[in-house]
Amino acid sequence: MNRFLFKQIDNIGLVLFRAVFGLLITIEAFGAIATGWVRRTLVETPFTFNFIGFDFLQQLQGPGMYYYFAIMGIFGIFATIGFKYRISMVVYAVMWTCVYLMQKSSYNNHYYLMMLLCWIMAFLPAHRWFSVDAKMNPEIKTPSMPRWVLLILILQVWIVYTYASVAKLYPDWLDASMAALLMEGRKHYWLIGDLLQQSWVHWAIAYTGILFDLLIVPLMLWKRTRLLGFIVSIFFHLFNSIVFQIGIFPYMSIAFALFFFSPEILRKRFLPKKILYTGNEVIVPNYRNGLIAVLAIYFAFQIGLPLRHWFFKDDVLWTEEGHRLSWRMMLRSKSGSLTVFVVDKAKGVRERYNYSVLLGPKQQRSVATKPDIMWQLAQKIKTIEAEKGRDVAVFMEAMVRVNNGKYHPLTNPQVDLAAEKWSHFTHSEWILPSPKDYNEKPDTE
């Protein structure tokens, strides 16, 4: 165990990844301002749907988020060049975690991965070469690192890809109908729009997605297939970047290759002046047992969390319970309509409630299909009406369809959602059971 975890290896892959990762999170921060994401998601909306239990983060929402993201970008630059590296990464990790937890309407698995990597990188010795810190303080400079550093990064990536592959093993993905649905909204793309509508392209996307996610890490681990895996990875992620426009994630994924190629190759291509470490020392730190315990708990959590939906009643594609934080990437398309009614408890008057004035466009789409956000909207409405001196019950009638199937009722319209308690670990009974044919496509003439 000591030799497996604490053998010293060359650290060139880590320091190069630090520079690339720092650049990407810098682009993410400043890009969110430039593209209007901050304005649409965190400034213009009256409030955001935060992760339940993190309501205090609502205090950050508003025009100050422009400065917030600018500060994040500055710390991203510091991480890139390795200046005050640990402080910079910890600050960025804290700030990005707050952004992630304060809104769900723009939920993205890639944002979750970025949060995890920010925290992991904050505690790794990624600044001990090719950095301002190492230049200013030569005492910390070293060409090596313990092997556990490399192993945890590879294992984290492997978990992500494996769960992404396994999650695709369901009928609407296997028959390529989900791929067809994803491509339907891309007919307008210049040059490739018509090509993306071809049936063979849909089948290729469906099964390439499964096989790539399942096999890319083993391909990169084996020396004989490493170059093939890297070429396939570049094509796969550039295709995703062009077609799905998912920000920095494809480029971050390409950068993961730095953990697989040999130090000799990386040194020759990128840092020819770096000392090549070949010592193979085994240095066991005095915090060995604590480190092993922390890593065991962390990875048990990472492996277990994506499985939690199996412990909820009904299908996660229908209920959404256990969907987030589970690497279920682009697996389903949901649309719906929501009608909200409030009943004044003092007068007994039932009236339709215009909730759309409270929400931005993306929030309206989210609340129509996601039960936890419906519950949060009910709590918000109750609070707003209480400020007006009214005690109201809130009822919701939601009709939802999955993957362009038929519309079905999602919520029990007789339940006052404002009076319900939310549980992270048990099924919400006011979510109606999924119909047996809920993913059956409607008849067409």
C-alpha positions in Angstrom: 0.0 0.0 0.0 2.8 2.4 0.9 4.6 1.8 -2.4 1.3 2.0 -4.4 0.3 5.3 -2.9 3.4 7.1 -1.8 6.0 6.2 -4.4 7.3 9.5 -5.8 6.7 10.1 -9.5 7.3 13.0 -11.9 4.8 15.9 -11.4 4.8 17.4 -15.0 1.3 16.2 -15.7 -0.1 17.9 -12.6 1.7 21.2 -13.1 0.6 21.3 -16.8 -3.0 20.5 -15.9 -2.9 23.2 -13.2 -2.0 25.8 -15.9 -4.7 24.6 -18.3 -7.4 24.2 -15.6 -6.6 27.6 -14.2 -7.0 29.1 -17.7 -10.3 27.3 -18.2 -11.8 28.4 -14.9 -10.6 32.0 -15.7 -12.4 31.8 -19.0 -15.5 30.4 -17.2 -15.6 33.3 -14.8 -15.1 36.1 -17.3 -17.0 34.3 -20.0 -20.1 34.1 -17.7 -20.1 37.9 -17.6 -19.4 38.5 -21.3 -22.0 36.0 -22.6 -24.8 37.4 -20.3 -25.1 34.3 -18.2 -24.5 36.2 -15.0 -27.1 38.8 -16.0 -29.7 36.3 -17.0 -29.2 33.8 -14.2 -28.1 35.8 -11.2 -28.9 39.5 -11.7 -32.2 40.0 -13.6 -34.2 37.2 -11.9 -36.0 38.4 -8.6 -34.7 35.2 -6.9 -33.0 32.0 -7.8 -33.9 28.4 -7.0 -31.0 27.4 -4.8 -30.3 23.9 -3.7 -32.7 23.2 -0.8 -31.1 24.2 2.5 -28.8 26.9 1.0 -31.3 29.7 1.1 -28.8 32.1 2.7 -27.0 32.2 -0.6 -29.8 34.3 -2.0 -28.2 37.2 -0.3 -25.5 37.1 -3.0 -27.9 37.5 -5.9 -28.1 40.8 -7.7 -25.8 43.3 -9.6 -22.9 42.5 -7.2 -22.5 39.2 -9.0 -20.7 41.0 -11.8 -17.9 41.9 -9.3 -18.2 38.5 -7.7 -17.4 36.8 -11.0 -14.7 39.3 -11.9 -13.0 38.4 -8.6 -13.3 34.8 -9.4 -11.6 35.4 -12.7 -8.7 37.2 -11.0 -8.1 34.2 -8.7 -8.4 32.0 -11.8 -5.5 33.9 -13.3 -3.5 33.4 -10.1 -4.1 29.7 -10.2 -3.0 29.5 -13.8 0.4 31.1 -13.1 0.7 29.5 -9.7 0.7 32.6 -7.6 -0.4 32.2 -4.0 -1.8 29.0 -5.5 -3.5 27.3 -2.6 -5.2 30.5 -1.4 -6.3 31.2 -4.9 -7.7 27.8 -5.5 -9.5 27.7 -2.2 -11.1 31.1 -2.8 -12.2 30.1 -6.3 -13.5 26.8 -5.0 -15.5 28.5 -2.3 -16.9 31.1 -4.6 -17.8 28.6 -7.4 -19.4 26.3 -4.9 -21.7 29.2 -3.8 -22.6 29.9 -7.4 -23.3 26.3 -8.0 -25.5 25.9 -4.9 -27.4 29.1 -5.3 -29.1 28.2 -8.6 -30.5 25.1 -10.2 -32.2 26.5 -13.3 -28.9 26.3 -15.1 -27.9 23.0 -13.5 -25.1 21.2 -15.3 -23.2 18.1 -14.4 -20.1 19.9 -15.8 -20.5 22.6 -13.2 -20.5 20.0 -10.5 -17.4 18.3 -11.9 -15.7 21.7 -12.0 -16.6 22.3 -8.3 -15.1 18.9 -7.4 -11.9 19.5 -9.3 -11.5 23.0 -7.8 -11.5 21.5 -4.3 -9.3 18.6 -5.3 -6.8 20.8 -7.0 -6.7 23.2 -4.0 -5.1 20.5 -1.9 -2.7 19.1 -4.4 1.0 20.2 -4.8 0.4 21.6 -8.3 2.4 24.7 -7.7 5.8 23.2 -7.0 7.1 23.6 -10.5 6.4 25.9 -13.4 4.8 28.5 -11.1 5.3 31.9 -9.6 5.3 30.4 -6.1 8.2 28.1 -7.0 10.1 31.0 -8.5 9.6 33.2 -5.5 10.1 30.4 -2.9 12.7 27.8 -4.3 12.3 25.8 -1.1 9.0 24.4 -2.3 10.3 23.5 -5.7 10.4 19.8 -6.5 10.1 17.8 -9.7 8.1 15.0 -8.0 4.9 14.2 -6.3 3.4 11.1 -4.5 1.5 8.7 -6.8 -1.7 9.1 -4.9 -2.1 12.5 -6.4 -2.3 11.1 -9.9 -4.5 8.2 -8.8 -7.2 10.3 -7.3 -7.5 12.5 -10.4 -7.7 9.4 -12.7 -10.2 7.7 -10.4 -12.4 10.8 -10.3 -12.5 11.1 -14.0 -13.1 7.3 -14.3 -16.2 7.5 -12.0 -17.6 10.4 -14.1 -17.3 8.6 -17.4 -18.4 5.2 -16.1 -21.6 6.5 -14.6 -22.3 8.6 -17.7 -22.0 5.4 -19.8 -24.2 3.2 -17.6 -26.9 5.8 -17.3 -27.4 5.7 -21.1 -28.5 2.1 -20.9 -32.2 2.7 -21.2 -34.7 2.3 -24.1 -34.9 5.8 -25.4 -31.1 6.1 -25.6 -30.6 2.6 -27.0 -33.0 3.1 -29.8 -31.4 6.4 -30.7 -34.6 8.4 -30.3 -33.0 10.5 -27.6 -30.1 11.3 -29.9 -32.6 12.2 -32.6 -34.4 14.5 -30.2 -31.1 16.2 -29.2 -30.2 16.8 -32.8 -33.7 18.1 -33.8 -33.0 21.4 -32.1 -29.8 21.8 -34.2 -31.3 21.9 -37.7 -30.3 25.5 -38.1 -26.6 24.8 -37.6 -24.5 26.1 -40.5 -23.1 23.4 -42.7 -23.8 20.4 -40.4 -27.4 21.1 -39.5 -28.8 18.7 -42.2 -26.2 16.1 -41.5 -27.2 16.0 -37.8 -30.7 15.0 -38.8 -29.6 11.8 -40.5 -30.7 8.5 -38.9 -27.2 7.0 -39.0 -25.8 10.0 -37.2 -28.3 9.5 -34.4 -27.3 5.8 -34.0 -23.6 6.8 -34.2 -24.1 9.4 -31.4 -26.1 7.0 -29.2 -23.6 4.2 -29.3 -20.4 6.3 -29.5 -21.6 8.0 -26.4 -22.0 4.7 -24.5 -18.7 3.2 -25.7 -16.6 6.3 -25.4 -17.7 7.0 -21.8 -17.1 3.3 -20.9 -13.8 2.8 -22.6 -11.9 6.0 -22.8 -10.1 5.7 -19.4 -9.0 2.1 -20.1 -7.8 3.1 -23.5 -5.8 5.9 -22.0 -4.4 3.7 -19.3 -3.0 1.1 -21.7 0.1 2.3 -23.5 -0.7 0.5 -26.8 -4.1 2.2 -27.1 -3.2 5.6 -25.5 -2.6 7.5 -28.7 -5.8 6.1 -30.3 -7.8 7.0 -27.2 -6.4 10.6 -27.3 -7.3 11.1 -31.0 -10.8 9.7 -30.3 -11.1 12.0 -27.3 -10.1 15.1 -29.3 -12.7 14.3 -31.9 -15.4 13.4 -29.4 -15.0 16.5 -27.3 -14.6 18.9 -30.1 -17.8 17.5 -31.6 -19.6 18.0 -28.3 -18.2 21.5 -28.1 -19.5 22.5 -31.5 -22.8 20.7 -31.4 -23.9 21.1 -27.7 -22.0 24.3 -26.9 -21.2 23.2 -23.3 -18.6 25.7 -22.4 -15.2 24.7 -21.1 -16.0 21.0 -20.3 -14.8 19.5 -23.6 -11.5 21.2 -23.3 -11.1 20.3 -19.7 -11.8 16.7 -20.7 -9.1 16.8 -23.4 -6.7 18.2 -20.8 -7.3 15.1 -18.6 -4.9 13.3 -21.1 -2.0 15.0 -19.3 -2.5 12.5 -16.5 -2.0 9.5 -18.8 0.9 10.3 -21.0 4.4 9.6 -19.8 6.5 12.4 -18.2 9.1 11.9 -21.0 6.6 12.7 -23.7 5.1 15.7 -21.8 8.6 17.1 -21.0 9.6 16.8 -24.7 6.4 18.5 -25.9 5.8 21.2 -23.3 8.6 21.7 -20.7 11.9 20.6 -22.2 13.8 22.4 -19.4 12.1 20.6 -16.6 14.1 18.1 -14.5 12.8 14.6 -15.2 12.3 12.8 -11.9 13.4 9.1 -11.9 14.2 8.6 -8.2 11.3 6.2 -7.4 11.5 7.0 -3.7 8.8 5.9 -1.3 8.1 8.7 1.2 5.4 7.8 3.7 4.1 11.0 5.4 3.1 11.1 9.0 -0.5 11.9 7.9 -0.7 8.6 6.0 -3.7 7.0 7.9 -5.7 10.2 7.9 -5.1 10.7 4.2 -6.2 7.2 3.4 -9.4 7.6 5.5 -10.3 10.9 3.9 -9.8 9.5 0.4 -11.8 6.3 1.2 -14.7 8.4 2.5 -14.6 10.8 -0.4 -14.6 8.1 -3.1 -17.2 6.0 -1.2 -19.4 9.1 -1.5 -18.6 9.6 -5.1 -19.4 6.0 -6.0 -22.5 5.8 -3.8 -24.2 9.2 -4.5 -25.1 8.4 -8.2 -26.8 5.2 -7.1 -29.1 6.8 -4.6 -32.0 7.1 -7.1 -32.5 3.3 -6.8 -33.5 3.8 -3.2 -36.4 6.2 -4.2 -39.7 5.0 -5.3 -40.4 5.2 -9.1 -38.3 6.1 -12.1 -35.8 8.9 -11.8 -36.6 10.0 -15.3 -40.1 10.8 -14.1 -39.6 12.0 -10.5 -36.2 13.6 -10.8 -35.4 12.3 -7.3 -31.7 11.4 -7.3 -31.0 12.9 -10.8 -28.6 15.7 -9.8 -25.0 14.9 -8.8 -25.2 11.6 -10.6 -23.5 12.2 -14.0 -26.8 11.7 -15.8 -25.7 13.8 -18.8 -28.2 14.8 -21.5 -30.2 11.7 -20.9 -33.7 13.0 -21.3 -35.8 15.9 -22.6 -38.7 17.1 -20.5 -41.3 19.7 -21.2 -44.4 20.6 -19.3 -47.1 23.1 -18.3 -47.8 24.3 -14.8 -50.9 25.9 -13.4 -50.8 27.3 -9.9 -53.8 28.0 -7.7 -53.8 29.6 -4.3 -56.6 29.5 -1.7 -57.0 32.2 0.8 -57.5 30.2 4.1 -59.4 33.1 5.7 -61.9 33.6 2.8 -61.8 30.2 1.2 -61.4 31.8 -2.2 -59.5 29.8 -4.8 -57.8 31.8 -7.6 -55.3 31.2 -10.3 -51.9 32.6 -9.5 -49.7 34.3 -12.1 -46.3 33.0 -11.0 -44.6 33.8 -14.3 -44.0 37.4 -13.1 -41.6 36.1 -10.5 -39.4 34.0 -12.8 -37.1 34.3 -15.7 -37.6 32.3 -18.9 -35.3 29.4 -17.9 -36.8 29.3 -14.4 -40.2 28.9 -16.0 -39.1 26.0 -18.0 -37.5 24.4 -15.0 -40.4 24.8 -12.6 -42.8 23.2 -15.1 -40.9 19.8 -14.9 -39.0 19.5 -11.7 -40.8 18.7 -8.5 -38.3 20.1 -6.0 -38.4 23.5 -7.8 -42.2 23.4 -7.8 -42.0 22.9 -4.0 -39.7 25.8 -3.7 -42.0 28.0 -5.8 -44.9 27.1 -3.5 -42.8 28.2 -0.4 -41.9 31.4 -2.2 -45.6 32.2 -3.1 -46.6 31.5 0.5 -44.0 33.9 1.8 -44.9 36.6 -0.7 -48.6 36.4 0.2 -47.8 36.3 3.9 -46.1 39.7 3.5 -49.3 41.0 2.0 -51.2 39.7 5.1 -52.7 36.6 3.5 -52.3 33.0 4.6 -52.6 30.8 1.5 -52.5 27.2 0.5 -50.7 26.6 -2.8 -51.8 23.9 -5.3 -50.1 22.9 -8.5 -51.4 21.1 -11.6 -48.4 20.0 -13.7 -48.5 18.1 -17.0 -45.2 16.7 -18.1 -43.9 14.7 -21.0 -40.5 12.9 -21.2 -38.6 12.6 -24.5 -41.5 13.9 -26.5 -43.8 11.3 -25.2 -47.4 11.9 -24.2 -48.4 14.4 -21.5 -49.3 13.1 -18.1 -50.1 14.7 -14.7 -47.0 14.9 -12.5 -48.4 16.3 -9.2 -51.4 15.7 -7.0 -53.5 18.9 -7.5 -55.2 18.3 -4.1 -52.0 18.6 -2.0 -51.1 22.0 -0.5 -47.3 22.1 -1.5 -46.7 25.1 0.7 -47.6 22.9 3.7 -45.4 20.0 2.7 -42.0 19.3 4.2 -39.1 18.5 1.9 -37.0 15.4 2.5 -33.8 14.8 0.6 -33.8 11.1 1.4 -37.5 9.9 0.9 -39.9 10.0 -1.9 -42.4 12.9 -2.1 -45.8 11.2 -2.2 -47.5 14.2 -3.9 -45.5 13.3 -7.0 -47.9 11.0 -8.9 -46.7 7.6 -10.0 -45.2 7.4 -13.4 -47.7 6.0 -16.0 -46.6 2.7 -17.6 -46.6 4.4 -21.0 -45.2 7.7 -20.0 -42.4 7.5 -22.6 -44.8 6.2 -25.4 -44.8 8.6 -28.3 -48.1 10.3 -29.2 -50.0 9.2 -32.3 -49.3 11.3 -35.4 -51.3 11.6 -38.5 
